[in-house]
């Protein structure tokens, strides 16, 4: 039997920013962490699919379990418009043009 090699996954959210979408993000990330033999890392696209197109992604493996669990109750997008909600964000903060 051939052993599978864990591969990375990409996650992007689109549409309205709601607690429901963030709870879904939490579920996706928590579920992925339960299967480290299949999913090595999950990258989230900053600003959704735009992050994939511009190669601006957040390595969610650097986030703590508490941070991921906190998404369940976060009203704004951690990987969207105000992406500074992620502790590892390289953005200094939301600009006035956001």
Backbone bond lengths (Angstrom), bond angles and torsions (degrees), N, CA, C in turn:
res aa  C-N    CA-C-N  psi(-1)  N-CA   C-N-CA  omega(-1)  CA-C   N-CA-C  phi
1 X - - - 1.432 - - 1.530 108.73 -
2 X 1.308 115.88 134.32 1.450 122.84 -178.59 1.529 110.22 -83.63
3 X 1.330 116.18 131.91 1.460 120.12 177.09 1.519 109.57 -81.64
4 X 1.308 115.80 137.44 1.461 118.78 178.85 1.530 109.58 -83.17
5 X 1.306 115.22 147.06 1.449 121.79 176.44 1.521 107.95 -99.15
6 X 1.315 115.39 132.27 1.466 119.04 179.66 1.519 109.69 -63.48
7 X 1.311 115.22 138.26 1.464 121.73 178.64 1.506 109.67 -119.82
8 X 1.303 115.18 158.96 1.460 120.65 177.66 1.518 110.08 -80.19
9 X 1.321 114.76 156.03 1.463 121.50 178.01 1.529 108.64 -125.52
10 X 1.314 115.39 158.25 1.461 122.05 177.86 1.514 108.44 -122.98
11 X 1.323 115.80 137.52 1.455 121.41 178.98 1.527 108.92 -130.43
12 X 1.322 116.26 132.84 1.460 121.14 176.04 1.517 108.16 -137.69
13 X 1.302 116.47 138.95 1.461 120.33 176.25 1.513 109.02 -110.20
14 X 1.304 115.30 146.03 1.464 121.25 179.34 1.515 108.66 -136.77
15 X 1.289 114.85 166.39 1.455 119.10 177.75 1.506 110.94 93.66
16 X 1.307 115.18 -164.81 1.451 120.48 -178.53 1.516 111.72 -65.04
17 X 1.302 115.76 141.98 1.460 121.10 178.93 1.517 108.28 -85.68
18 X 1.323 116.14 111.50 1.457 120.54 -179.84 1.515 109.37 -137.88
19 X 1.332 115.08 165.50 1.459 120.20 176.46 1.525 110.79 -60.93
20 X 1.332 117.33 -28.33 1.462 120.63 179.27 1.524 110.72 -66.49
21 X 1.325 117.13 -43.78 1.461 120.81 178.67 1.530 109.53 -64.31
22 X 1.318 117.70 -41.40 1.458 120.76 179.37 1.517 111.70 -66.82
23 X 1.328 117.04 -37.19 1.465 120.07 176.31 1.526 109.89 -63.83
24 X 1.329 116.82 -36.34 1.461 121.05 176.25 1.526 110.22 -65.35
25 X 1.327 116.87 -42.19 1.473 121.04 176.56 1.520 109.88 -57.98
26 X 1.316 116.48 -45.29 1.452 122.10 178.36 1.526 110.01 -57.56
27 X 1.315 116.84 -47.19 1.463 121.26 -179.70 1.514 112.74 -61.96
28 X 1.325 116.38 -42.57 1.470 121.04 179.38 1.524 109.83 -61.98
29 X 1.326 116.66 -48.28 1.460 121.10 -176.25 1.523 112.05 -68.83
30 X 1.337 117.18 -41.22 1.464 119.81 177.83 1.525 111.30 -66.03
31 X 1.319 117.20 -40.05 1.461 120.37 178.66 1.526 110.95 -64.88
32 X 1.325 116.88 -42.15 1.463 120.37 179.55 1.519 111.24 -60.71
33 X 1.317 116.79 -38.20 1.468 120.76 -179.67 1.522 112.59 -68.16
34 X 1.306 117.38 -19.39 1.469 120.87 177.84 1.529 112.11 -76.78
35 X 1.330 117.50 -12.65 1.464 121.60 -175.79 1.528 111.58 -126.00
36 X 1.344 117.33 59.46 1.468 119.82 -176.80 1.523 113.89 -64.12
37 X 1.324 117.73 -19.94 1.469 120.07 176.94 1.519 112.08 -74.85
38 X 1.332 116.77 -16.55 1.459 121.60 -178.80 1.532 112.64 -112.15
39 X 1.335 116.12 -36.04 1.467 120.56 -177.77 1.530 108.23 -121.88
40 X 1.322 116.32 112.47 1.464 120.90 -178.23 1.523 110.44 -74.65
41 X 1.301 117.36 -60.68 1.462 123.10 -179.29 1.514 109.47 -137.04
42 X 1.322 115.56 152.43 1.461 121.15 172.16 1.519 106.71 -114.61
43 X 1.309 115.19 123.60 1.455 121.47 175.88 1.520 108.27 -101.77
44 X 1.324 116.47 133.53 1.467 121.95 177.06 1.518 108.04 -104.52
45 X 1.303 115.95 132.61 1.455 120.34 178.51 1.512 110.43 -75.56
46 X 1.333 115.89 121.90 1.463 119.15 176.17 1.530 106.94 -66.80
47 X 1.302 116.58 128.28 1.465 123.24 -175.24 1.528 110.70 66.47
48 X 1.326 116.72 35.38 1.462 121.46 176.47 1.515 112.71 70.27
49 X 1.303 116.24 -136.23 1.465 121.59 -176.17 1.528 111.63 -64.87
50 X 1.329 117.28 -23.52 1.468 120.51 177.26 1.528 109.68 -58.19
51 X 1.326 117.28 -36.35 1.456 121.20 178.08 1.515 112.66 -61.07
52 X 1.332 116.35 -35.49 1.467 119.80 177.07 1.517 110.03 -69.95
53 X 1.305 116.59 -42.64 1.461 120.43 -177.01 1.526 112.65 -68.76
54 X 1.333 116.57 -30.61 1.461 120.95 -178.98 1.536 112.15 -103.38
55 X 1.326 116.12 4.50 1.468 122.94 -178.19 1.528 111.84 56.99
56 X 1.326 115.70 39.21 1.456 122.57 177.20 1.520 106.89 -110.92
57 X 1.331 115.19 92.26 1.456 120.39 -173.76 1.519 111.66 -124.15
58 X 1.313 115.48 154.93 1.455 123.36 178.37 1.521 107.34 -104.22
59 X 1.315 117.16 125.00 1.460 122.40 175.58 1.522 106.85 -80.70
60 X 1.330 116.81 99.49 1.461 120.57 -174.85 1.526 112.46 -70.37
61 X 1.328 118.40 -11.97 1.466 119.80 177.74 1.527 111.53 -68.27
62 X 1.320 117.07 -16.62 1.461 121.64 178.37 1.528 111.92 -83.05
63 X 1.323 116.26 -7.81 1.463 120.77 -178.65 1.527 110.30 -90.09
64 X 1.304 116.12 143.10 1.459 120.69 179.83 1.526 110.95 -72.21
65 X 1.319 115.10 163.36 1.470 119.85 175.14 1.526 110.54 -59.72
66 X 1.325 115.60 -38.15 1.474 120.03 -179.26 1.526 110.93 -64.76
67 X 1.328 117.37 -39.72 1.470 120.74 178.71 1.519 110.09 -64.23
68 X 1.324 116.13 -45.38 1.471 120.04 179.19 1.530 109.89 -63.30
69 X 1.320 117.64 -45.42 1.468 120.96 179.44 1.523 110.87 -62.03
70 X 1.331 117.34 -32.99 1.457 121.63 179.54 1.513 113.82 -64.88
71 X 1.329 116.92 -22.07 1.468 120.38 177.35 1.529 111.32 -58.70
72 X 1.317 115.56 -30.41 1.459 120.54 -177.88 1.530 110.90 -56.84
73 X 1.335 117.37 -26.12 1.467 121.69 -175.86 1.525 112.63 -119.38
74 X 1.327 117.64 14.76 1.457 121.97 -178.02 1.521 110.47 -92.16
75 X 1.341 118.74 121.96 1.459 120.35 -178.10 1.529 114.30 -77.64
76 X 1.339 119.44 -23.85 1.463 122.23 -178.79 1.517 111.34 -103.31
77 X 1.329 116.82 170.09 1.463 121.63 -176.75 1.522 111.79 -83.76
78 X 1.343 118.81 121.19 1.453 120.31 177.64 1.519 112.20 -71.95
79 X 1.310 117.35 -26.67 1.463 119.68 -179.11 1.525 111.36 -112.55
80 X 1.315 115.72 12.88 1.459 120.07 -176.54 1.503 113.25 -107.75
81 X 1.290 115.41 -135.60 1.449 123.01 -171.04 1.526 112.72 -52.76
82 X 1.297 117.56 -46.32 1.466 121.15 180.00 1.523 107.71 -110.24
83 X 1.299 115.84 70.03 1.458 122.57 -172.73 1.518 113.77 -70.14
84 X 1.316 118.39 4.71 1.459 120.45 179.17 1.519 111.47 -75.88
85 X 1.335 119.33 -4.62 1.458 121.10 177.35 1.521 111.69 -63.84
86 X 1.332 118.29 -22.61 1.457 121.62 177.38 1.512 107.85 -80.34
87 X 1.336 117.67 128.98 1.464 119.42 179.20 1.527 113.57 -56.84
88 X 1.306 119.30 -32.01 1.446 122.23 -178.66 1.505 114.27 -86.90
89 X 1.324 117.09 7.85 1.456 120.74 -177.64 1.523 110.92 -61.54
90 X 1.329 116.22 138.95 1.456 120.61 178.11 1.519 111.32 -91.53
91 X 1.335 116.58 -8.55 1.457 120.85 177.80 1.514 109.93 -76.01
92 X 1.306 117.53 136.44 1.461 121.42 -178.26 1.517 112.07 -70.69
93 X 1.293 117.72 -28.83 1.469 121.04 -178.75 1.505 108.94 161.96
94 X 1.332 116.28 168.10 1.452 119.20 -179.69 1.525 110.85 -64.90
95 X 1.311 115.75 134.75 1.459 118.60 178.54 1.516 109.04 -83.66
96 X 1.306 115.63 166.98 1.462 119.08 179.93 1.506 111.19 -70.77
97 X 1.325 118.34 -15.25 1.465 120.68 179.17 1.514 111.96 -88.03
98 X 1.357 118.31 -6.01 1.471 121.23 179.07 1.506 111.12 -70.03
